[in-house]
Amino acid sequence: MKILMVLTSHDQLGSTGRKTGFWLEELAAPYYAFKDAGAEITLASPKGGQPPLDPKSDEPSFQTDLTRRFNADEAAKAQLADTVRLSSVKQEDFDTVFYPGGHGPMWDLAEDPDSISLIESFVAAGKTIALVCHAPGVLHRVRNSDGTPFVAGRSVTGFTNGEEEAVGLTEIVPFLVEDELLSLGAIFSKVKDWGVHTVVDGRLITGQNPASSGPAAELLIEALRKQGK
């Protein structure tokens, strides 16, 4: 299994002066699901190099056994410090792509031409893709070959309006993931705030929030194994 994980390069939370980036659990939980399954993992980001970590995600209340494992893993941290530039990766080199969330992707990956074309190339190749938390919002510019929104008519989940309200960023983010996907014709489902929820629609896997990132990764591994990867 050759798995590409795409992280944000954006570190500013709108005009608040606060920092954002990727959410640590959403990298760590899938990373070790993939690693422990024997996958070859490549990390990429729009700017390459060290992607910004949302500092809140490393606070004690948000740490998990897997985030602590990551923070103690010198090889993993070295790989994270040297992500490849997104413009240099090609879907032909990978079996799948996984997008962790955090608020950062809402600003850069959601509008990044390289990210959009990369996802479209995975879809065109019939490969399974997975996105969690805020990352399903990255699909909002992705189109099918006929120009229609990729998410139209597809069952998805992602960070909910209620969860965004709970963290006080409804008025800060460029758009609300739930509202945006619904406006594009997606069939959006959710459970209670912070509950574990994943959705599989053909070759698309989405997870609602940080706690859903590990389960989404396990579903992706299961899908790849069924495909003989």
Buried (B, 14 or more C-beta within 10 A) or exposed (E): BEBBBBBBBBBBBBEEEBBBBBBBBBBBBBBBBBBEBEBEBBBBBBBBEBBBBBEBBBEEEBBBEBBEBBBEBEEBEEBBEEBBBBBEBEBEEBBBBBBBBBBBBBBBBBBBEBBBEBBBBBBEEEBBBBBBBBBBBBBBBBBBEEEEBBBEEBBBBBBBBEBBEEEEBEEBBEEBBBBBBBEBEBBBBBEEBBEBBBBBBEBBBBBBBBBBBBBBBBBBBBBBEEBEB
